[in-house]
Amino acid sequence: MTLALGIDPGTATTGYGLVRLSPNGELVAVAYGTIATSKDASPPARLEIIFDELNKLIKKYKPETAAVEKLFFARNVTTGIAVGQARGVVLLALQKFGVETFEYTPLEVKQAVAGYGGADKKQVQEMVRAWLQLESIPKPDDAADALAIAITHLNTKRYD
């Protein structure tokens, strides 16, 4: 059974989702949620919170593999830089624990989860719910996005 950690990086909120590929091929949600930082904290303090909380998650769940959303582009350069910094901290934490890490663009995630690269957020969230056989769409959005990234990775790797 493979356990994958999906991560949707951000400085205010980093979403995470752990999904297991069971022996019978079903995808099972193990845990999901967000790492939130205070807007009043300094940028370095926010990055430290993300790093420390992600370290705790990795130690607790011991994922074999991880998938992180690629920074596709940013309309706002300042936001893009901040997300890039959060991604760097995430990648460092995964490397520190020796977790094999893969990256996927938002387009690849939409295509893999919803079957259509132009799917909107609601369609992707509904497909995450369906793939994982959950009663409701995972909340908050960042957690649902992280689960979608983990689903993308597990489905991509099982057919490689």
Order of alpha helices (4+ residues) and beta strands (2+ residues): beta-beta-beta-alpha-beta-alpha-beta-alpha-alpha-alpha
